Amino acid sequence: MSEYQTWLAEWFSAQAPDVSLAPQDNFFDIGAIDSFGVIELIEAAEDAFDIRFSNDDFQDRRFSSIAGLAEILSEKKSDAVSV
């Protein structure tokens, strides 16, 4: 599990302790997060990893699971380092 997956799993565990969420599960479909929770998740991830999401990131189909969001975070961090 990547550092991003670990961080996301811990974040979801703290926010929705009664929900069992595997890395590939769609966290919207399972009900692990609502629209307000998405805002909290975005702010927490941006602060934790010193990145900024773009509107395109929110449209990315991967922005629905821990594994997918971890990939986006990894790409954002790589882009930030190479700039």
PDB file of N, CA, C and O in Angstrom:
ATOM      1  N   MET A   1       0.856  -1.173   0.000  1.00  0.00           N
ATOM      2  CA  MET A   1       0.000   0.000   0.000  1.00  0.00           C
ATOM      3  C   MET A   1       0.903   1.238   0.000  1.00  0.00           C
ATOM      4  O   MET A   1       1.838   1.331   0.795  1.00  0.00           O
ATOM      5  N   SER A   2       0.619   2.172  -0.888  1.00  0.00           N
ATOM      6  CA  SER A   2       1.429   3.387  -0.980  1.00  0.00           C
ATOM      7  C   SER A   2       1.156   4.306   0.206  1.00  0.00           C
ATOM      8  O   SER A   2       0.172   4.136   0.926  1.00  0.00           O
ATOM      9  N   GLU A   3       2.034   5.274   0.396  1.00  0.00           N
ATOM     10  CA  GLU A   3       1.822   6.233   1.488  1.00  0.00           C
ATOM     11  C   GLU A   3       0.510   6.982   1.296  1.00  0.00           C
ATOM     12  O   GLU A   3      -0.143   7.355   2.271  1.00  0.00           O
ATOM     13  N   TYR A   4       0.119   7.203   0.034  1.00  0.00           N
ATOM     14  CA  TYR A   4      -1.132   7.910  -0.247  1.00  0.00           C
ATOM     15  C   TYR A   4      -2.332   7.034   0.100  1.00  0.00           C
ATOM     16  O   TYR A   4      -3.306   7.512   0.681  1.00  0.00           O
ATOM     17  N   GLN A   5      -2.261   5.753  -0.256  1.00  0.00           N
ATOM     18  CA  GLN A   5      -3.344   4.836   0.097  1.00  0.00           C
ATOM     19  C   GLN A   5      -3.466   4.704   1.613  1.00  0.00           C
ATOM     20  O   GLN A   5      -4.571   4.685   2.155  1.00  0.00           O
ATOM     21  N   THR A   6      -2.337   4.615   2.283  1.00  0.00           N
ATOM     22  CA  THR A   6      -2.353   4.507   3.741  1.00  0.00           C
ATOM     23  C   THR A   6      -2.987   5.737   4.363  1.00  0.00           C
ATOM     24  O   THR A   6      -3.841   5.624   5.243  1.00  0.00           O
ATOM     25  N   TRP A   7      -2.570   6.916   3.907  1.00  0.00           N
ATOM     26  CA  TRP A   7      -3.123   8.164   4.440  1.00  0.00           C
ATOM     27  C   TRP A   7      -4.628   8.226   4.192  1.00  0.00           C
ATOM     28  O   TRP A   7      -5.392   8.561   5.097  1.00  0.00           O
ATOM     29  N   LEU A   8      -5.058   7.904   2.971  1.00  0.00           N
ATOM     30  CA  LEU A   8      -6.482   7.940   2.633  1.00  0.00           C
ATOM     31  C   LEU A   8      -7.276   6.928   3.453  1.00  0.00           C
ATOM     32  O   LEU A   8      -8.362   7.242   3.939  1.00  0.00           O
ATOM     33  N   ALA A   9      -6.746   5.719   3.610  1.00  0.00           N
ATOM     34  CA  ALA A   9      -7.432   4.697   4.410  1.00  0.00           C
ATOM     35  C   ALA A   9      -7.602   5.166   5.851  1.00  0.00           C
ATOM     36  O   ALA A   9      -8.656   4.963   6.454  1.00  0.00           O
ATOM     37  N   GLU A  10      -6.572   5.790   6.400  1.00  0.00           N
ATOM     38  CA  GLU A  10      -6.657   6.308   7.770  1.00  0.00           C
ATOM     39  C   GLU A  10      -7.656   7.455   7.855  1.00  0.00           C
ATOM     40  O   GLU A  10      -8.414   7.552   8.820  1.00  0.00           O
ATOM     41  N   TRP A  11      -7.658   8.325   6.843  1.00  0.00           N
ATOM     42  CA  TRP A  11      -8.603   9.452   6.831  1.00  0.00           C
ATOM     43  C   TRP A  11     -10.034   8.933   6.807  1.00  0.00           C
ATOM     44  O   TRP A  11     -10.871   9.379   7.591  1.00  0.00           O
ATOM     45  N   PHE A  12     -10.320   7.988   5.904  1.00  0.00           N
ATOM     46  CA  PHE A  12     -11.675   7.433   5.816  1.00  0.00           C
ATOM     47  C   PHE A  12     -12.047   6.679   7.083  1.00  0.00           C
ATOM     48  O   PHE A  12     -13.198   6.738   7.518  1.00  0.00           O
ATOM     49  N   SER A  13     -11.104   5.977   7.678  1.00  0.00           N
ATOM     50  CA  SER A  13     -11.373   5.250   8.913  1.00  0.00           C
ATOM     51  C   SER A  13     -11.778   6.204  10.033  1.00  0.00           C
ATOM     52  O   SER A  13     -12.659   5.895  10.835  1.00  0.00           O
ATOM     53  N   ALA A  14     -11.131   7.361  10.081  1.00  0.00           N
ATOM     54  CA  ALA A  14     -11.461   8.356  11.101  1.00  0.00           C
ATOM     55  C   ALA A  14     -12.803   9.034  10.815  1.00  0.00           C
ATOM     56  O   ALA A  14     -13.551   9.347  11.741  1.00  0.00           O
ATOM     57  N   GLN A  15     -13.104   9.258   9.545  1.00  0.00           N
ATOM     58  CA  GLN A  15     -14.327   9.965   9.168  1.00  0.00           C
ATOM     59  C   GLN A  15     -15.561   9.058   9.153  1.00  0.00           C
ATOM     60  O   GLN A  15     -16.662   9.494   9.488  1.00  0.00           O
ATOM     61  N   ALA A  16     -15.372   7.816   8.770  1.00  0.00           N
ATOM     62  CA  ALA A  16     -16.488   6.870   8.655  1.00  0.00           C
ATOM     63  C   ALA A  16     -16.085   5.528   9.267  1.00  0.00           C
ATOM     64  O   ALA A  16     -15.906   4.547   8.545  1.00  0.00           O
ATOM     65  N   PRO A  17     -15.942   5.481  10.596  1.00  0.00           N
ATOM     66  CA  PRO A  17     -15.425   4.268  11.241  1.00  0.00           C
ATOM     67  C   PRO A  17     -16.315   3.036  11.074  1.00  0.00           C
ATOM     68  O   PRO A  17     -15.839   1.911  11.227  1.00  0.00           O
ATOM     69  N   ASP A  18     -17.579   3.226  10.769  1.00  0.00           N
ATOM     70  CA  ASP A  18     -18.493   2.093  10.628  1.00  0.00           C
ATOM     71  C   ASP A  18     -18.536   1.525   9.215  1.00  0.00           C
ATOM     72  O   ASP A  18     -19.228   0.539   8.960  1.00  0.00           O
ATOM     73  N   VAL A  19     -17.791   2.151   8.289  1.00  0.00           N
ATOM     74  CA  VAL A  19     -17.814   1.730   6.889  1.00  0.00           C
ATOM     75  C   VAL A  19     -16.538   0.965   6.565  1.00  0.00           C
ATOM     76  O   VAL A  19     -15.434   1.452   6.807  1.00  0.00           O
ATOM     77  N   SER A  20     -16.696  -0.229   6.020  1.00  0.00           N
ATOM     78  CA  SER A  20     -15.550  -1.017   5.568  1.00  0.00           C
ATOM     79  C   SER A  20     -15.271  -0.644   4.118  1.00  0.00           C
ATOM     80  O   SER A  20     -16.131  -0.808   3.252  1.00  0.00           O
ATOM     81  N   LEU A  21     -14.075  -0.144   3.858  1.00  0.00           N
ATOM     82  CA  LEU A  21     -13.745   0.398   2.545  1.00  0.00           C
ATOM     83  C   LEU A  21     -12.446  -0.208   2.039  1.00  0.00           C
ATOM     84  O   LEU A  21     -11.379   0.045   2.597  1.00  0.00           O
ATOM     85  N   ALA A  22     -12.536  -1.009   0.979  1.00  0.00           N
ATOM     86  CA  ALA A  22     -11.351  -1.577   0.331  1.00  0.00           C
ATOM     87  C   ALA A  22     -10.789  -0.546  -0.647  1.00  0.00           C
ATOM     88  O   ALA A  22     -11.516   0.348  -1.079  1.00  0.00           O
ATOM     89  N   PRO A  23      -9.508  -0.655  -1.003  1.00  0.00           N
ATOM     90  CA  PRO A  23      -8.883   0.344  -1.880  1.00  0.00           C
ATOM     91  C   PRO A  23      -9.605   0.577  -3.207  1.00  0.00           C
ATOM     92  O   PRO A  23      -9.578   1.693  -3.726  1.00  0.00           O
ATOM     93  N   GLN A  24     -10.246  -0.445  -3.765  1.00  0.00           N
ATOM     94  CA  GLN A  24     -10.926  -0.305  -5.057  1.00  0.00           C
ATOM     95  C   GLN A  24     -12.398   0.086  -4.932  1.00  0.00           C
ATOM     96  O   GLN A  24     -13.042   0.376  -5.941  1.00  0.00           O
ATOM     97  N   ASP A  25     -12.935   0.098  -3.725  1.00  0.00           N
ATOM     98  CA  ASP A  25     -14.352   0.421  -3.537  1.00  0.00           C
ATOM     99  C   ASP A  25     -14.637   1.878  -3.887  1.00  0.00           C
ATOM    100  O   ASP A  25     -13.834   2.767  -3.603  1.00  0.00           O
ATOM    101  N   ASN A  26     -15.788   2.107  -4.507  1.00  0.00           N
ATOM    102  CA  ASN A  26     -16.230   3.465  -4.801  1.00  0.00           C
ATOM    103  C   ASN A  26     -16.773   4.064  -3.510  1.00  0.00           C
ATOM    104  O   ASN A  26     -17.821   3.644  -3.020  1.00  0.00           O
ATOM    105  N   PHE A  27     -16.057   5.052  -2.955  1.00  0.00           N
ATOM    106  CA  PHE A  27     -16.465   5.576  -1.657  1.00  0.00           C
ATOM    107  C   PHE A  27     -17.759   6.370  -1.717  1.00  0.00           C
ATOM    108  O   PHE A  27     -18.389   6.576  -0.680  1.00  0.00           O
ATOM    109  N   PHE A  28     -18.176   6.823  -2.888  1.00  0.00           N
ATOM    110  CA  PHE A  28     -19.474   7.490  -3.024  1.00  0.00           C
ATOM    111  C   PHE A  28     -20.604   6.464  -2.978  1.00  0.00           C
ATOM    112  O   PHE A  28     -21.594   6.655  -2.273  1.00  0.00           O
ATOM    113  N   ASP A  29     -20.451   5.367  -3.740  1.00  0.00           N
ATOM    114  CA  ASP A  29     -21.482   4.331  -3.799  1.00  0.00           C
ATOM    115  C   ASP A  29     -21.700   3.661  -2.448  1.00  0.00           C
ATOM    116  O   ASP A  29     -22.828   3.313  -2.096  1.00  0.00           O
ATOM    117  N   ILE A  30     -20.631   3.483  -1.701  1.00  0.00           N
ATOM    118  CA  ILE A  30     -20.720   2.823  -0.395  1.00  0.00           C
ATOM    119  C   ILE A  30     -21.298   3.756   0.669  1.00  0.00           C
ATOM    120  O   ILE A  30     -21.775   3.299   1.708  1.00  0.00           O
ATOM    121  N   GLY A  31     -21.254   5.044   0.412  1.00  0.00           N
ATOM    122  CA  GLY A  31     -21.758   6.013   1.379  1.00  0.00           C
ATOM    123  C   GLY A  31     -20.736   6.406   2.422  1.00  0.00           C
ATOM    124  O   GLY A  31     -21.095   6.869   3.505  1.00  0.00           O
ATOM    125  N   ALA A  32     -19.459   6.224   2.106  1.00  0.00           N
ATOM    126  CA  ALA A  32     -18.396   6.570   3.048  1.00  0.00           C
ATOM    127  C   ALA A  32     -18.153   8.072   3.102  1.00  0.00           C
ATOM    128  O   ALA A  32     -17.485   8.562   4.012  1.00  0.00           O
ATOM    129  N   ILE A  33     -18.697   8.807   2.125  1.00  0.00           N
ATOM    130  CA  ILE A  33     -18.446  10.242   2.067  1.00  0.00           C
ATOM    131  C   ILE A  33     -19.623  10.925   1.375  1.00  0.00           C
ATOM    132  O   ILE A  33     -20.239  10.359   0.472  1.00  0.00           O
ATOM    133  N   ASP A  34     -19.925  12.145   1.808  1.00  0.00           N
ATOM    134  CA  ASP A  34     -20.953  12.948   1.153  1.00  0.00           C
ATOM    135  C   ASP A  34     -20.294  14.201   0.578  1.00  0.00           C
ATOM    136  O   ASP A  34     -19.070  14.327   0.622  1.00  0.00           O
ATOM    137  N   SER A  35     -21.082  15.120   0.045  1.00  0.00           N
ATOM    138  CA  SER A  35     -20.506  16.294  -0.621  1.00  0.00           C
ATOM    139  C   SER A  35     -19.685  17.155   0.337  1.00  0.00           C
ATOM    140  O   SER A  35     -18.642  17.681  -0.050  1.00  0.00           O
ATOM    141  N   PHE A  36     -20.138  17.306   1.576  1.00  0.00           N
ATOM    142  CA  PHE A  36     -19.359  18.066   2.546  1.00  0.00           C
ATOM    143  C   PHE A  36     -18.065  17.330   2.882  1.00  0.00           C
ATOM    144  O   PHE A  36     -17.016  17.949   3.053  1.00  0.00           O
ATOM    145  N   GLY A  37     -18.149  16.021   2.974  1.00  0.00           N
ATOM    146  CA  GLY A  37     -16.963  15.214   3.244  1.00  0.00           C
ATOM    147  C   GLY A  37     -15.925  15.321   2.148  1.00  0.00           C
ATOM    148  O   GLY A  37     -14.725  15.286   2.418  1.00  0.00           O
ATOM    149  N   VAL A  38     -16.385  15.453   0.901  1.00  0.00           N
ATOM    150  CA  VAL A  38     -15.451  15.623  -0.216  1.00  0.00           C
ATOM    151  C   VAL A  38     -14.640  16.897  -0.024  1.00  0.00           C
ATOM    152  O   VAL A  38     -13.429  16.909  -0.245  1.00  0.00           O
ATOM    153  N   ILE A  39     -15.307  17.965   0.388  1.00  0.00           N
ATOM    154  CA  ILE A  39     -14.604  19.231   0.630  1.00  0.00           C
ATOM    155  C   ILE A  39     -13.567  19.053   1.731  1.00  0.00           C
ATOM    156  O   ILE A  39     -12.437  19.523   1.607  1.00  0.00           O
ATOM    157  N   GLU A  40     -13.950  18.375   2.807  1.00  0.00           N
ATOM    158  CA  GLU A  40     -13.006  18.123   3.898  1.00  0.00           C
ATOM    159  C   GLU A  40     -11.828  17.273   3.431  1.00  0.00           C
ATOM    160  O   GLU A  40     -10.681  17.537   3.793  1.00  0.00           O
ATOM    161  N   LEU A  41     -12.118  16.251   2.625  1.00  0.00           N
ATOM    162  CA  LEU A  41     -11.066  15.379   2.100  1.00  0.00           C
ATOM    163  C   LEU A  41     -10.107  16.166   1.218  1.00  0.00           C
ATOM    164  O   LEU A  41      -8.891  16.021   1.341  1.00  0.00           O
ATOM    165  N   ILE A  42     -10.635  16.984   0.343  1.00  0.00           N
ATOM    166  CA  ILE A  42      -9.801  17.791  -0.552  1.00  0.00           C
ATOM    167  C   ILE A  42      -8.884  18.702   0.251  1.00  0.00           C
ATOM    168  O   ILE A  42      -7.680  18.756   0.000  1.00  0.00           O
ATOM    169  N   GLU A  43      -9.451  19.416   1.213  1.00  0.00           N
ATOM    170  CA  GLU A  43      -8.644  20.322   2.039  1.00  0.00           C
ATOM    171  C   GLU A  43      -7.573  19.565   2.817  1.00  0.00           C
ATOM    172  O   GLU A  43      -6.426  20.008   2.891  1.00  0.00           O
ATOM    173  N   ALA A  44      -7.939  18.441   3.391  1.00  0.00           N
ATOM    174  CA  ALA A  44      -6.981  17.661   4.180  1.00  0.00           C
ATOM    175  C   ALA A  44      -5.855  17.125   3.303  1.00  0.00           C
ATOM    176  O   ALA A  44      -4.687  17.190   3.685  1.00  0.00           O
ATOM    177  N   ALA A  45      -6.197  16.595   2.130  1.00  0.00           N
ATOM    178  CA  ALA A  45      -5.174  16.046   1.229  1.00  0.00           C
ATOM    179  C   ALA A  45      -4.270  17.148   0.693  1.00  0.00           C
ATOM    180  O   ALA A  45      -3.055  16.970   0.610  1.00  0.00           O
ATOM    181  N   GLU A  46      -4.857  18.287   0.328  1.00  0.00           N
ATOM    182  CA  GLU A  46      -4.034  19.391  -0.170  1.00  0.00           C
ATOM    183  C   GLU A  46      -3.051  19.861   0.896  1.00  0.00           C
ATOM    184  O   GLU A  46      -1.892  20.147   0.594  1.00  0.00           O
ATOM    185  N   ASP A  47      -3.509  19.939   2.130  1.00  0.00           N
ATOM    186  CA  ASP A  47      -2.625  20.355   3.226  1.00  0.00           C
ATOM    187  C   ASP A  47      -1.571  19.294   3.539  1.00  0.00           C
ATOM    188  O   ASP A  47      -0.402  19.618   3.745  1.00  0.00           O
ATOM    189  N   ALA A  48      -1.982  18.038   3.573  1.00  0.00           N
ATOM    190  CA  ALA A  48      -1.064  16.957   3.943  1.00  0.00           C
ATOM    191  C   ALA A  48       0.046  16.761   2.921  1.00  0.00           C
ATOM    192  O   ALA A  48       1.181  16.452   3.285  1.00  0.00           O
ATOM    193  N   PHE A  49      -0.273  16.939   1.647  1.00  0.00           N
ATOM    194  CA  PHE A  49       0.700  16.633   0.594  1.00  0.00           C
ATOM    195  C   PHE A  49       1.186  17.863  -0.165  1.00  0.00           C
ATOM    196  O   PHE A  49       1.940  17.744  -1.131  1.00  0.00           O
ATOM    197  N   ASP A  50       0.759  19.035   0.269  1.00  0.00           N
ATOM    198  CA  ASP A  50       1.188  20.298  -0.340  1.00  0.00           C
ATOM    199  C   ASP A  50       0.963  20.290  -1.858  1.00  0.00           C
ATOM    200  O   ASP A  50       1.862  20.596  -2.641  1.00  0.00           O
ATOM    201  N   ILE A  51      -0.253  19.933  -2.241  1.00  0.00           N
ATOM    202  CA  ILE A  51      -0.647  19.926  -3.655  1.00  0.00           C
ATOM    203  C   ILE A  51      -1.949  20.711  -3.776  1.00  0.00           C
ATOM    204  O   ILE A  51      -2.558  21.081  -2.773  1.00  0.00           O
ATOM    205  N   ARG A  52      -2.365  20.959  -5.006  1.00  0.00           N
ATOM    206  CA  ARG A  52      -3.655  21.589  -5.268  1.00  0.00           C
ATOM    207  C   ARG A  52      -4.361  20.791  -6.354  1.00  0.00           C
ATOM    208  O   ARG A  52      -3.783  20.498  -7.400  1.00  0.00           O
ATOM    209  N   PHE A  53      -5.604  20.448  -6.096  1.00  0.00           N
ATOM    210  CA  PHE A  53      -6.404  19.753  -7.097  1.00  0.00           C
ATOM    211  C   PHE A  53      -6.926  20.757  -8.117  1.00  0.00           C
ATOM    212  O   PHE A  53      -7.155  21.925  -7.801  1.00  0.00           O
ATOM    213  N   SER A  54      -7.109  20.283  -9.337  1.00  0.00           N
ATOM    214  CA  SER A  54      -7.719  21.097 -10.389  1.00  0.00           C
ATOM    215  C   SER A  54      -9.131  20.577 -10.655  1.00  0.00           C
ATOM    216  O   SER A  54      -9.499  19.496 -10.195  1.00  0.00           O
ATOM    217  N   ASN A  55      -9.909  21.347 -11.393  1.00  0.00           N
ATOM    218  CA  ASN A  55     -11.253  20.893 -11.751  1.00  0.00           C
ATOM    219  C   ASN A  55     -11.204  19.585 -12.526  1.00  0.00           C
ATOM    220  O   ASN A  55     -12.086  18.739 -12.377  1.00  0.00           O
ATOM    221  N   ASP A  56     -10.180  19.415 -13.352  1.00  0.00           N
ATOM    222  CA  ASP A  56     -10.037  18.164 -14.108  1.00  0.00           C
ATOM    223  C   ASP A  56      -9.881  16.961 -13.181  1.00  0.00           C
ATOM    224  O   ASP A  56     -10.370  15.873 -13.488  1.00  0.00           O
ATOM    225  N   ASP A  57      -9.207  17.150 -12.057  1.00  0.00           N
ATOM    226  CA  ASP A  57      -9.025  16.047 -11.112  1.00  0.00           C
ATOM    227  C   ASP A  57     -10.367  15.542 -10.586  1.00  0.00           C
ATOM    228  O   ASP A  57     -10.545  14.341 -10.384  1.00  0.00           O
ATOM    229  N   PHE A  58     -11.303  16.453 -10.368  1.00  0.00           N
ATOM    230  CA  PHE A  58     -12.606  16.061  -9.827  1.00  0.00           C
ATOM    231  C   PHE A  58     -13.441  15.298 -10.857  1.00  0.00           C
ATOM    232  O   PHE A  58     -14.348  14.550 -10.490  1.00  0.00           O
ATOM    233  N   GLN A  59     -13.141  15.483 -12.128  1.00  0.00           N
ATOM    234  CA  GLN A  59     -13.842  14.773 -13.199  1.00  0.00           C
ATOM    235  C   GLN A  59     -13.196  13.421 -13.513  1.00  0.00           C
ATOM    236  O   GLN A  59     -13.790  12.588 -14.197  1.00  0.00           O
ATOM    237  N   ASP A  60     -11.997  13.214 -13.018  1.00  0.00           N
ATOM    238  CA  ASP A  60     -11.263  11.966 -13.249  1.00  0.00           C
ATOM    239  C   ASP A  60     -12.027  10.814 -12.592  1.00  0.00           C
ATOM    240  O   ASP A  60     -12.367  10.882 -11.411  1.00  0.00           O
ATOM    241  N   ARG A  61     -12.294   9.759 -13.363  1.00  0.00           N
ATOM    242  CA  ARG A  61     -13.060   8.628 -12.827  1.00  0.00           C
ATOM    243  C   ARG A  61     -12.358   7.962 -11.650  1.00  0.00           C
ATOM    244  O   ARG A  61     -13.000   7.273 -10.857  1.00  0.00           O
ATOM    245  N   ARG A  62     -11.052   8.159 -11.529  1.00  0.00           N
ATOM    246  CA  ARG A  62     -10.311   7.571 -10.408  1.00  0.00           C
ATOM    247  C   ARG A  62     -10.626   8.272  -9.092  1.00  0.00           C
ATOM    248  O   ARG A  62     -10.344   7.735  -8.020  1.00  0.00           O
ATOM    249  N   PHE A  63     -11.212   9.475  -9.165  1.00  0.00           N
ATOM    250  CA  PHE A  63     -11.536  10.236  -7.962  1.00  0.00           C
ATOM    251  C   PHE A  63     -12.803   9.659  -7.313  1.00  0.00           C
ATOM    252  O   PHE A  63     -13.772  10.377  -7.063  1.00  0.00           O
ATOM    253  N   SER A  64     -12.771   8.364  -7.051  1.00  0.00           N
ATOM    254  CA  SER A  64     -13.922   7.704  -6.434  1.00  0.00           C
ATOM    255  C   SER A  64     -13.514   6.525  -5.558  1.00  0.00           C
ATOM    256  O   SER A  64     -14.362   5.879  -4.942  1.00  0.00           O
ATOM    257  N   SER A  65     -12.217   6.249  -5.506  1.00  0.00           N
ATOM    258  CA  SER A  65     -11.736   5.146  -4.673  1.00  0.00           C
ATOM    259  C   SER A  65     -10.403   5.545  -4.041  1.00  0.00           C
ATOM    260  O   SER A  65      -9.729   6.466  -4.500  1.00  0.00           O
ATOM    261  N   ILE A  66     -10.052   4.844  -3.000  1.00  0.00           N
ATOM    262  CA  ILE A  66      -8.769   5.102  -2.344  1.00  0.00           C
ATOM    263  C   ILE A  66      -7.625   4.857  -3.315  1.00  0.00           C
ATOM    264  O   ILE A  66      -6.708   5.672  -3.411  1.00  0.00           O
ATOM    265  N   ALA A  67      -7.672   3.739  -4.039  1.00  0.00           N
ATOM    266  CA  ALA A  67      -6.592   3.416  -4.981  1.00  0.00           C
ATOM    267  C   ALA A  67      -6.496   4.467  -6.083  1.00  0.00           C
ATOM    268  O   ALA A  67      -5.400   4.912  -6.426  1.00  0.00           O
ATOM    269  N   GLY A  68      -7.628   4.861  -6.631  1.00  0.00           N
ATOM    270  CA  GLY A  68      -7.626   5.850  -7.706  1.00  0.00           C
ATOM    271  C   GLY A  68      -7.174   7.213  -7.241  1.00  0.00           C
ATOM    272  O   GLY A  68      -6.379   7.871  -7.912  1.00  0.00           O
ATOM    273  N   LEU A  69      -7.674   7.643  -6.096  1.00  0.00           N
ATOM    274  CA  LEU A  69      -7.279   8.947  -5.574  1.00  0.00           C
ATOM    275  C   LEU A  69      -5.803   8.949  -5.191  1.00  0.00           C
ATOM    276  O   LEU A  69      -5.130   9.971  -5.328  1.00  0.00           O
ATOM    277  N   ALA A  70      -5.300   7.825  -4.717  1.00  0.00           N
ATOM    278  CA  ALA A  70      -3.868   7.719  -4.410  1.00  0.00           C
ATOM    279  C   ALA A  70      -3.035   7.907  -5.673  1.00  0.00           C
ATOM    280  O   ALA A  70      -1.977   8.533  -5.627  1.00  0.00           O
ATOM    281  N   GLU A  71      -3.501   7.372  -6.800  1.00  0.00           N
ATOM    282  CA  GLU A  71      -2.800   7.578  -8.074  1.00  0.00           C
ATOM    283  C   GLU A  71      -2.783   9.057  -8.451  1.00  0.00           C
ATOM    284  O   GLU A  71      -1.754   9.583  -8.875  1.00  0.00           O
ATOM    285  N   ILE A  72      -3.913   9.716  -8.296  1.00  0.00           N
ATOM    286  CA  ILE A  72      -3.988  11.147  -8.604  1.00  0.00           C
ATOM    287  C   ILE A  72      -3.036  11.925  -7.701  1.00  0.00           C
ATOM    288  O   ILE A  72      -2.310  12.798  -8.175  1.00  0.00           O
ATOM    289  N   LEU A  73      -3.033  11.617  -6.408  1.00  0.00           N
ATOM    290  CA  LEU A  73      -2.131  12.296  -5.477  1.00  0.00           C
ATOM    291  C   LEU A  73      -0.674  12.079  -5.868  1.00  0.00           C
ATOM    292  O   LEU A  73       0.124  13.016  -5.839  1.00  0.00           O
ATOM    293  N   SER A  74      -0.328  10.863  -6.228  1.00  0.00           N
ATOM    294  CA  SER A  74       1.039  10.558  -6.639  1.00  0.00           C
ATOM    295  C   SER A  74       1.429  11.374  -7.869  1.00  0.00           C
ATOM    296  O   SER A  74       2.532  11.916  -7.937  1.00  0.00           O
ATOM    297  N   GLU A  75       0.527  11.456  -8.830  1.00  0.00           N
ATOM    298  CA  GLU A  75       0.798  12.247 -10.036  1.00  0.00           C
ATOM    299  C   GLU A  75       0.935  13.730  -9.709  1.00  0.00           C
ATOM    300  O   GLU A  75       1.821  14.405 -10.233  1.00  0.00           O
ATOM    301  N   LYS A  76       0.057  14.240  -8.841  1.00  0.00           N
ATOM    302  CA  LYS A  76       0.120  15.656  -8.460  1.00  0.00           C
ATOM    303  C   LYS A  76       1.447  15.958  -7.766  1.00  0.00           C
ATOM    304  O   LYS A  76       2.074  16.984  -8.030  1.00  0.00           O
ATOM    305  N   LYS A  77       1.863  15.069  -6.888  1.00  0.00           N
ATOM    306  CA  LYS A  77       3.111  15.273  -6.150  1.00  0.00           C
ATOM    307  C   LYS A  77       4.301  15.202  -7.099  1.00  0.00           C
ATOM    308  O   LYS A  77       5.239  15.989  -6.973  1.00  0.00           O
ATOM    309  N   SER A  78       4.273  14.268  -8.047  1.00  0.00           N
ATOM    310  CA  SER A  78       5.353  14.160  -9.038  1.00  0.00           C
ATOM    311  C   SER A  78       5.424  15.409  -9.901  1.00  0.00           C
ATOM    312  O   SER A  78       6.512  15.904 -10.197  1.00  0.00           O
ATOM    313  N   ASP A  79       4.258  15.923 -10.307  1.00  0.00           N
ATOM    314  CA  ASP A  79       4.217  17.151 -11.104  1.00  0.00           C
ATOM    315  C   ASP A  79       4.778  18.330 -10.318  1.00  0.00           C
ATOM    316  O   ASP A  79       5.492  19.165 -10.872  1.00  0.00           O
ATOM    317  N   ALA A  80       4.456  18.398  -9.029  1.00  0.00           N
ATOM    318  CA  ALA A  80       4.926  19.507  -8.199  1.00  0.00           C
ATOM    319  C   ALA A  80       6.442  19.462  -8.027  1.00  0.00           C
ATOM    320  O   ALA A  80       7.094  20.505  -7.981  1.00  0.00           O
ATOM    321  N   VAL A  81       6.998  18.265  -7.932  1.00  0.00           N
ATOM    322  CA  VAL A  81       8.440  18.111  -7.747  1.00  0.00           C
ATOM    323  C   VAL A  81       9.188  18.457  -9.026  1.00  0.00           C
ATOM    324  O   VAL A  81      10.272  19.037  -8.975  1.00  0.00           O
ATOM    325  N   SER A  82       8.611  18.101 -10.183  1.00  0.00           N
ATOM    326  CA  SER A  82       9.308  18.321 -11.452  1.00  0.00           C
ATOM    327  C   SER A  82       9.187  19.746 -11.972  1.00  0.00           C
ATOM    328  O   SER A  82       9.859  20.101 -12.940  1.00  0.00           O
ATOM    329  N   VAL A  83       8.352  20.564 -11.358  1.00  0.00           N
ATOM    330  CA  VAL A  83       8.183  21.952 -11.820  1.00  0.00           C
ATOM    331  C   VAL A  83       9.228  22.843 -11.216  1.00  0.00           C
ATOM    332  O   VAL A  83       9.247  24.044 -11.486  1.00  0.00           O
TER     333      VAL A  83
END
